[in-house]
């Protein structure tokens, strides 16, 4: 029997719109969110807007301050120093478990993604590379078969999207990153969990090293709008926002 189409709750649609505005820097890091103005611009009441802001607060994209209102979060250099080692540990564990649990067919299905990644890297297509890179990370996490890991990595990735720099803007980084991904893939296919974990950790920590170099190269903190913006795939934003909303309103 055909299942009826269920319309997504309005506040989740608003959350998607706000998330996109934050990623595009239409709402900038540290900015106070004028709820009345924003509700008018979006053509909605303040109720779904406030519910959407609660969703984004659970993701770490905004913070709600008593008697002050809502602000877009911002990451300090120390935040990056604190978060990246955690991401490296968690994604390393994902690679370790994926090497042990994935079937040959599941790993073979990753080959086209890595081929596309190499093509984007060779052509210097940063946005396309980011999208494919995201899909590879998501696929490896799924192959780990550990929902706790997937949730924790997803939470931290949302927060890291606030970073004002992107490591792929560093000259040569896109090719270096691709080489790291191909090495991880080879370790997965060899069923070498320890090597896959070590390579995945190195991949994340190398990204932090490049972000440090970007910050040192630009003491004035170059505005994010001057750097390539690569958003999280829309399907992933919607899927995870629904899951978080269920937990928030449970």
C-alpha positions as CSV (number, residue, x, y, z in Angstrom):
1,X,0.0,0.0,0.0
2,X,1.3,3.5,-0.9
3,X,2.3,5.5,2.1
4,X,1.0,9.1,2.3
5,X,3.5,11.9,2.0
6,X,4.1,13.6,5.3
7,X,5.0,17.2,5.2
8,X,8.1,18.2,7.2
9,X,7.3,20.3,10.3
10,X,7.6,24.0,9.6
11,X,10.2,24.5,12.3
12,X,12.5,21.9,10.7
13,X,12.2,23.7,7.4
14,X,13.1,26.9,9.2
15,X,16.0,25.2,10.9
16,X,17.3,24.1,7.5
17,X,17.0,27.7,6.2
18,X,18.8,29.2,9.2
19,X,21.5,26.5,9.0
20,X,22.1,27.5,5.4
21,X,22.2,31.2,6.3
22,X,24.9,30.5,9.0
23,X,27.0,28.4,6.6
24,X,26.7,31.1,3.9
25,X,27.5,33.8,6.6
26,X,24.2,35.7,6.0
27,X,24.1,35.2,9.8
28,X,27.7,35.7,10.9
29,X,29.6,34.3,13.8
30,X,28.9,36.1,17.1
31,X,25.9,37.9,15.6
32,X,22.8,38.6,17.7
33,X,19.7,37.1,16.0
34,X,16.9,39.6,15.6
35,X,14.0,37.2,15.9
36,X,11.4,39.8,15.0
37,X,13.2,41.0,11.9
38,X,14.1,37.4,10.8
39,X,10.5,36.1,11.3
40,X,9.3,38.9,9.1
41,X,11.9,38.2,6.4
42,X,11.0,34.5,6.4
43,X,7.2,35.2,6.5
44,X,6.6,33.1,9.6
45,X,5.6,33.7,13.2
46,X,8.1,33.7,16.0
47,X,7.0,30.3,17.3
48,X,8.4,28.1,14.6
49,X,11.5,30.4,14.5
50,X,12.1,29.8,18.2
51,X,11.6,26.1,17.8
52,X,14.1,26.1,15.0
53,X,16.6,28.0,17.1
54,X,16.3,25.3,19.8
55,X,17.2,22.7,17.2
56,X,20.3,24.7,16.1
57,X,21.3,25.2,19.8
58,X,21.4,21.4,20.2
59,X,23.8,21.3,17.2
60,X,26.0,24.0,18.7
61,X,25.4,26.4,15.9
62,X,23.7,29.0,18.1
63,X,23.5,29.7,21.8
64,X,20.5,30.9,23.8
65,X,21.3,33.4,26.6
66,X,18.8,34.3,29.3
67,X,17.5,37.9,29.0
68,X,19.9,38.5,26.0
69,X,18.5,36.4,23.2
70,X,20.1,34.1,20.7
71,X,23.5,34.4,19.1
72,X,25.4,32.6,16.4
73,X,28.2,30.7,18.0
74,X,31.8,31.3,17.1
75,X,34.8,29.1,17.5
76,X,38.1,30.3,19.0
77,X,41.5,28.9,18.1
78,X,41.3,27.0,21.4
79,X,38.0,25.5,20.4
80,X,39.6,24.1,17.3
81,X,42.5,22.7,19.3
82,X,40.0,21.0,21.6
83,X,37.7,19.6,19.0
84,X,40.0,18.3,16.3
85,X,41.7,15.7,18.5
86,X,38.3,14.4,19.5
87,X,37.3,14.2,15.9
88,X,40.5,12.5,15.0
89,X,39.9,9.9,17.8
90,X,36.3,9.3,16.8
91,X,36.9,9.1,13.0
92,X,39.9,6.9,13.6
93,X,37.7,4.5,15.5
94,X,35.1,4.6,12.7
95,X,37.9,3.6,10.2
96,X,39.0,0.8,12.6
97,X,35.6,-0.7,12.9
98,X,34.8,-0.3,9.2
99,X,37.9,-2.3,8.3
100,X,36.7,-5.1,10.6
101,X,33.0,-5.1,9.7
102,X,32.5,-4.0,6.1
103,X,31.9,-6.6,3.4
104,X,33.9,-6.7,0.2
105,X,30.9,-5.5,-1.7
106,X,30.5,-2.5,0.6
107,X,34.1,-1.5,0.3
108,X,33.9,-1.9,-3.5
109,X,31.0,0.5,-3.5
110,X,33.4,3.2,-2.2
111,X,35.7,3.0,-5.2
112,X,33.7,5.3,-7.4
113,X,33.6,7.9,-4.7
114,X,37.4,7.8,-4.4
115,X,37.8,8.0,-8.1
116,X,35.6,11.1,-8.2
117,X,37.5,12.6,-5.3
118,X,40.8,12.2,-7.2
119,X,39.2,13.8,-10.2
120,X,38.0,16.8,-8.2
121,X,41.4,17.2,-6.5
122,X,43.3,17.1,-9.8
123,X,41.0,19.8,-11.3
124,X,41.0,21.9,-8.1
125,X,37.3,21.8,-7.7
126,X,37.1,22.6,-4.0
127,X,33.3,22.6,-3.6
128,X,32.8,19.3,-5.5
129,X,35.8,17.8,-3.6
130,X,34.2,18.8,-0.3
131,X,30.9,17.3,-1.2
132,X,32.5,14.0,-2.2
133,X,34.8,14.1,0.8
134,X,31.7,14.4,3.0
135,X,30.1,11.4,1.4
136,X,33.2,9.3,2.0
137,X,33.4,10.2,5.6
138,X,29.7,9.5,6.0
139,X,30.0,6.1,4.3
140,X,32.9,5.0,6.4
141,X,31.0,6.0,9.5
142,X,28.0,3.9,8.3
143,X,30.3,0.9,7.7
144,X,31.5,1.1,11.2
145,X,28.0,0.0,12.3
146,X,28.2,2.1,15.5
147,X,25.4,4.6,15.8
148,X,26.9,6.2,18.9
149,X,30.0,7.0,16.9
150,X,27.9,8.4,14.0
151,X,26.0,10.7,16.4
152,X,29.0,12.0,18.1
153,X,30.9,12.7,14.9
154,X,27.8,14.4,13.4
155,X,27.5,16.6,16.4
156,X,31.1,17.8,16.3
157,X,31.0,18.3,12.5
158,X,28.1,20.7,12.9
159,X,30.1,22.7,15.4
160,X,33.2,22.7,13.1
161,X,31.1,24.2,10.3
162,X,31.4,27.5,12.2
163,X,35.2,27.6,11.6
164,X,36.1,30.7,9.8
165,X,38.7,29.0,7.7
166,X,38.7,25.9,5.5
167,X,41.9,23.8,5.2
168,X,41.2,23.2,1.5
169,X,42.0,26.9,0.8
170,X,45.6,26.2,1.7
171,X,47.8,25.7,-1.5
172,X,48.3,22.0,-2.2
173,X,46.1,20.8,0.6
174,X,43.4,19.4,-1.7
175,X,45.9,17.1,-3.4
176,X,47.4,16.2,0.0
177,X,44.0,15.5,1.5
178,X,43.1,13.2,-1.5
179,X,46.3,11.2,-1.0
180,X,45.3,10.7,2.7
181,X,41.9,9.5,1.7
182,X,43.3,7.0,-0.8
183,X,45.7,5.7,1.8
184,X,42.8,5.2,4.2
185,X,40.8,3.4,1.5
186,X,43.7,1.0,0.8
187,X,44.0,0.2,4.5
188,X,40.3,-0.5,4.7
189,X,40.5,-2.9,1.7
190,X,43.5,-4.6,3.3
191,X,41.4,-5.1,6.5
192,X,44.1,-3.4,8.4
193,X,42.1,-1.7,11.1
194,X,45.1,-0.3,13.1
195,X,46.6,1.3,10.0
196,X,43.2,2.7,8.9
197,X,42.7,4.2,12.3
198,X,46.2,5.8,12.4
199,X,45.7,7.2,8.9
200,X,42.3,8.7,9.7
201,X,43.6,10.3,12.8
202,X,46.5,11.8,10.9
203,X,44.1,13.1,8.3
204,X,42.1,15.1,10.9
205,X,45.2,16.3,12.7
206,X,46.8,17.4,9.5
207,X,43.7,19.5,8.8
208,X,44.2,21.2,12.2
209,X,47.8,21.9,11.3
210,X,46.7,23.6,8.1
211,X,44.1,25.7,9.9
212,X,46.8,26.8,12.3
213,X,49.0,27.8,9.3
214,X,46.0,29.7,7.7
215,X,45.5,31.6,11.0
216,X,49.2,32.4,11.2
217,X,49.3,33.5,7.6
218,X,46.4,35.9,8.2
219,X,46.7,37.6,11.6
220,X,43.8,39.9,10.7
221,X,41.5,36.9,10.5
222,X,40.4,37.0,6.8
223,X,36.5,37.0,6.6
224,X,35.1,33.7,5.8
225,X,33.3,35.1,2.8
226,X,36.6,35.5,1.1
227,X,37.2,31.8,1.3
228,X,35.4,28.9,-0.5
229,X,32.2,28.0,1.2
230,X,31.3,24.3,1.1
231,X,28.0,23.4,2.8
232,X,27.0,20.2,4.3
233,X,24.8,18.2,1.8
234,X,21.2,19.2,2.1
235,X,20.0,15.6,2.6
236,X,22.2,15.2,5.6
237,X,21.2,18.5,7.1
238,X,17.5,17.5,6.9
239,X,18.1,13.9,8.1
240,X,20.1,14.9,11.1
241,X,17.9,17.9,12.0
242,X,14.9,15.5,12.2
243,X,16.8,13.1,14.4
244,X,17.9,15.9,16.7
245,X,14.5,17.4,16.8
246,X,13.0,14.1,18.0
247,X,15.5,14.0,20.8
248,X,14.9,17.7,21.7
249,X,11.1,17.3,21.8
250,X,10.9,13.8,23.3
